[in-house]
Amino acid sequence: MSLTNKLFSLLGFAEPVILNRFNGNNILPKKLLLLSTNNQISPDIKQAITQLDIKVTENVSDNAEKSIEALIIDATNYIDESSYQSLYLTVQKSLKFLSYNARILLISNATNTQQSSEHSAFSQALVGFTKSLAKEVGRKGSTANIVLLNKENNKTDNNTSVALAAPIKFFLSAKSAFVSGQALTISNKKQLITQTTPNIANKKVAVVTGAAQGIGSAIASKLADDGYFVIGIDIEPMKTQLVNAMRSLLGQAYSLDVSVKDAGEQLAALASKHQGFDLFVHNAGITRDKTLAKMPTHFWQQTIDINLLSVMRITQTLINTGSINSNGRIVCLSSMNGIAGQGGQTNYACSKAGIIGYVESMANELATQNITLNAVAPGFIETKMTEQMPFFTREMGRRMNALSQGGLPIDVAEAISFLGDESSYAISGQTLRVCGLNIIGA
């Protein structure tokens, strides 16, 4: 144990476990334990899992090695008050067999007006249960998340099972190593988002703003690995870095300040040269920290302009000009500070919270054009900027989550890759946190 880990161990922080991130071969666990709170597995869930290359057992006693790498709990069928006791017993008996870097995924129904108040209470209770469970299993580098089904009806249909496949695969995979305690809602409403056959004749085009360095560079690299032609956007002073980064990805560099009033028009003109954009990632952002009482006007305005207003202006222009292709994806970068707040960052928190409200509000409008809009909210991510933090501040930032460590830029990139994929067609208006699950607060 290092001296730093010893120090933080004395303060009550667990020693971090090395996370099992995706290395090109280890995308899914080899074994999955599938259980239910009422002893019956939903056909939708069973059908979704058949699309995965994974061995499934439905009884703890069938798990010969007594080591659970992945656990799915089907909690979709609320019966009565006994469902709470069943949840407790079902999960508790499995935890002693949980391996390091395991994945736990609960699947339930989202609260809606078609449910009884008792059923809605159970659905929401599961979210609190999942977040607390995630904080308990994080000591082993394990994660727990929940997928909520917002179904048109309670009938089994192929649309639901297909919509479920992508989030199940992501949350069970090594690509979600720093995503824990999260609730993601999917919809099977056919009139909203529909899965379409991808056009394999042309290479898909992805745009990433703020792509010259840090998280933006990691996103661009990941999308290039996924097979996109990547167009990286950044300001003129970053041109050399941007050109070098895009050259290595066989992509295109484009210098642009996203906050200028005609940025959307410039990007629409660029889109016309590429037969439209398939994925647009609003990553560009700045911080201008100062307590509100001492904050100069330009600190406030610059932060709001770049982090929020430019996102809305550019998105609206791209939509109005048809620059985002049908079955396209838009992903915005929010932040944990937009959820929990941060002293000295009223401007930044305001802008990043605004992103969350924007994607939630715009999702239904874009669904009519078969476009999804989501956000990713990173927590403490290891970058050159965080390396410059004072030692104690940096270490506290790393430790204040269930996994007791900072995330990596690739963790954010993996989440964006997931939301940007065609298989995530039933996910829109959501904000996915990539934070390891904060110990205190939101």
HELIX and SHEET records of a PDB file:
HELIX    1   1 LEU A    3  LEU A   10  1                                   8    
HELIX    2   2 PRO A   43  ILE A   49  1                                   7    
HELIX    3   3 VAL A   60  ASP A   62  5                                   3    
HELIX    4   4 SER A   82  LEU A   95  1                                  14    
HELIX    5   5 SER A  117  VAL A  137  1                                  21    
HELIX    6   6 GLY A  138  LYS A  140  5                                   3    
HELIX    7   7 ASN A  158  LEU A  172  1                                  15    
HELIX    8   8 ALA A  174  SER A  176  5                                   3    
HELIX    9   9 GLY A  214  ASP A  225  1                                  12    
HELIX   10  10 GLU A  236  MET A  238  5                                   3    
HELIX   11  11 LYS A  239  SER A  248  1                                  10    
HELIX   12  12 ALA A  263  SER A  272  1                                  10    
HELIX   13  13 LEU A  292  LYS A  294  5                                   3    
HELIX   14  14 THR A  297  ILE A  304  1                                   8    
HELIX   15  15 ASP A  305  LEU A  309  3                                   5    
HELIX   16  16 SER A  310  ASN A  320  1                                  11    
HELIX   17  17 ASN A  337  ALA A  340  1                                   4    
HELIX   18  18 THR A  346  ALA A  367  1                                  22    
HELIX   19  19 LYS A  384  GLU A  387  1                                   4    
HELIX   20  20 PHE A  391  ARG A  399  1                                   9    
HELIX   21  21 PRO A  409  GLY A  420  1                                  12    
HELIX   22  22 GLU A  422  SER A  424  5                                   3    
SHEET    1   A 6 LYS A  55  THR A  57  0                                        
SHEET    2   A 6 LYS A  31  SER A  36  1                                        
SHEET    3   A 6 ILE A  68  ASP A  74  1                                        
SHEET    4   A 6 LEU A  98  ASN A 109  1                                        
SHEET    5   A 6 THR A 143  ASN A 150  1                                        
SHEET    6   A 6 ALA A 183  SER A 187  1                                        
SHEET    1   B 7 GLN A 252  SER A 255  0                                        
SHEET    2   B 7 PHE A 229  ASP A 234  1                                        
SHEET    3   B 7 VAL A 205  THR A 209  1                                        
SHEET    4   B 7 PHE A 277  HIS A 282  1                                        
SHEET    5   B 7 ILE A 324  LEU A 333  1                                        
SHEET    6   B 7 THR A 372  PRO A 378  1                                        
SHEET    7   B 7 THR A 431  VAL A 434  1                                        
END                                                                             
